[in-house]
Amino acid sequence: MQLQRGQAFGPVARGVGARRTGLRLPRGPLSVVGDCCSSSTTARAAAPAGRRARTIACRSTSDDGQNARIKSTLADLDALLGIQEEAKPSEKETAADAAAAAASPLSPEALQSAVAEEMQKLVAREGITSPELEGVVTEQMKKILDRAKMLADEQTKEGASGVAADGQKQALRQDFENLLNIFFSGESGVDKADMQRLRESGVFGPLSFWVTEMRNLQEPSELSQGGRQVGYLVRGNLRKPRLEVFDALCAKVAELFGDKYEVLMIEDPEAVDPEDAPLPRPQTPSSSGAESSSGRGAAAAPEDAVRVAFQIVPAAAAVPPQGSGWKVAVAGVLLLFFLASCVQLSLVANITKLPKETLEYFANPDNINNDVLPPGLDTWDPAPYLACAAPIFTSLLGVNFLHEVGHRIAASVRGVKLGPTFFIPNLQIGSFGAITPIASLLKGRRDLWDVAAAGPIAGGLASIALLFIGLQQSHSGGLPQELLVPVPTQLFQGSLLLGSAARFALGEAAMSRTEVLISPLVIAGWCGLVTTSLNLLPVGNLDGGRMMQAAFGSQALSLSSFFVYVGLGLGLLGSSLSLPFGLYVLICQRNAEKYVKDSVTGVATPKQIATAAAVLTAILILVPLAPEFAQQMGVGPTNNMFM
């Protein structure tokens, strides 16, 4: 259904040339948008200059230029919403359009297509673009349409509360005005008038934060140098504790603009010159007492060594892209593959329990596609085989699910939203872990560390318990022999730490033979610890990478990532797992976490120590035993190979 301009926006859009996009919107919700936008436009004309972002018309020196820009922006907005001028339809056409609108509501794909088309027009007109800005426009459009539909449904209900409807209208006006702000304020998504208002509010000054530069990150000069951020960068000199200045700035932005913008505290990206160190701040009698009473003095102690800057960004650009239906579907498919890989591993781990004739039959490639029943299976009892496979399967599921539950419990405690879990199947150890995206803006590095560390703690402790119990059961009399699994002792050479632990628990006599009988729980615990160790590597967006970033900063993460990539490339970490895991990290997990409100303030010293200990333990688990060292320890036969 196509709408007339007067129906949708009233006096705001009448007389402006129509532009066609092919996007159709339901009449009811969009009519509500029109009513609210008409009221919003009237209020904006009566409001004092400086209260609303649309006062840019008042600052224009040319009436012709002002009217042309307003008409151009409204025409762009009409194209985005699919508004078209057309002749009055007949009653028959009106009924057909209403039925079509009811049958085919606006789809997110159509909205995304309209937003992309509008962004291309902005590129053609201004010569600059930003993927983040496109996301901001899309999120704002979704908010407007969702709120309009809610208000339309509420108005159609009998006995709907007038107070509730008025509240929805006010919120809808604000959302629409925010969308206008995005179009009028340039590609930064932040209005220049708002930044001037913030600068004049008194939050900055010689006794708090002396501003030396307030830069639009989406100016053409910035984009020509490869910049891809949105918002404004505020650089200057701290004259108070940074947390005190940061809290005051966040409070002032919320007071002036509501939830329109977010404030991020970052390390000054241009503070590379030694002479560009922070200036000493003036000492006041109350400064030390205020810092200690705030409870954050320990975290803020080394702040003079870091030069900070603040970034003002639109609220929609400060959060990660939100999940959609296709991501949930992909997560479901990967879960099925993960279950299948666990089943495969549990069955293959017990393959030596199959009859000898069956193994010899499958050793011949010509018999793989043969429909004849393999010899030896007609009289074979599968009960012991399944009894050994079941503990491996259930234990692998338990370890991986506990890992994810740990993440989600910590996220719930910290008020962090997580996206769907994407399990990464692997046939050798069951799983490479999972991708657990953070779907909200983190308050600081402490929240990042807590959420990242909770998963390896839960999964690692469960794996250690399985390995310990399994090694105890592997001793003589621990389990009936038919429930033990024969494995080559050569496999224990795949881990320096775990191989040494198995040698200590099982004894030199057992480990010096070609095969050793072990409990199925040893296999599950071993695989769980290898998976946990891989995810503790300090690289990219893995758990270990997030912990390293939270504990020691982004530069430390960049350095550790380099060495991890070298170790994986040379096969020094994970042996035969290094290549596939390295490719997985490069494709899916190479980027560090960037949605952190305060990325400067670090974590406490105990968490730094815990991070270093976790990384060291992971390396000792993933580094294989050298053949000479394995021979000296009595692990496996003389001629050894890596796992």
Secondary structure, DSSP 4 states (H G I P E B T S, - for coil): --B-HHHHHGGGTTTSPP--------HHHHHHHHHHHHHHHHHHHHSPTTTSGGGHHHH-S-HHHHHHHHHHHHHHHHHHHTB---PPPPHHHHHHHHHHHHHSPPPHHHHHHHHHHHHHHHHHHHS---HHHHHHHHHHHHHHHHHHHHHHHHHHSTT--HHHHHHHHHHHHHHHHHHHHHHHT-TTSS-HHHHHHHHTTTSSSTTSEEEEEEEETTSHHHHHTT----SEEEEEEE-S-HHHHHHHHHHHHHHHHTTSEEEEEEE-TT--SGGGPPPPPPP-TTHHHHHHHTT-HHHHGGGGGS-EEEEEEEGGGGSPPPP-HHHHHHHHHHHHHHHHHHHHHHHHTTGGGS-HHHHHHHHSGGGTT--SPPTTSSS---HHHHHHHHHHHHHHHHHHHHHHHHHHHHHHHHT--B---EEEEETTTEEEEEE--B-S-EEEHHHHHHHHHHHHHHHHHHHHHHHHHHHHHTSTTTS-GGGSEEEEGGGGGG-HHHHHHHHHHH-HHHHTSSEEEE-HHHHHHHHHHHHHHHHTSSSTTSHHHHHHHHHH-HHHHHHHHHHHHHHHHTT-SSGGGHHHHHHHHHHHS-SPP--EEE-SS---HHHHHHHHHHHHHHHHHHSPPPHHHHHHHT-S-SS----
